[in-house]
């Protein structure tokens, strides 16, 4: 897929560790090679001896990164992570900046925090109000809720990185 064309959103879904972030980074590279403008954020995981200890947030236009969340405080506690207020502010600023006029805006990832009105929600609302095609990552268990919450109009395509037995399908 060279670009999203008439599609409003490509939703990449998969369980934790399925490769959603890797996939969106590969898509972004391919689109840039086709002279498409790609913005938004990716959230690569931070590993320590093979264990996930947090996530960074990367501005896909500049490459700048900041800590997003960690299994250790300080930060805003949500489930098993502590979210960096500075990392969230940075991600929301990037999404707000990139909400209009790009060929593709990446949001990696929309999770329970966003669906509860926190996290990347402010920037995500800006992106959703724009017209740029979206590349969004969402876990399978949240896919239906995200689709309803986002109120996506127009065609969406879902790409699952899980095998059927992993998603319960």
Protein Blocks (a to p, Z undefined) as FASTA:
>chain_A
ZZgmjafbdcddddehilmmmmmmmmmmmmmmnopacedjddddddeehiafbdcdddfk
nopacdfbdcbdcdddehjbccdfklmmmmmmmmmmmmgopabdcdddddfklmnopajl
mmmmmmmmmmbdcdddddfklmmmmmmmnopgcjdddddfbdfklnoZZ
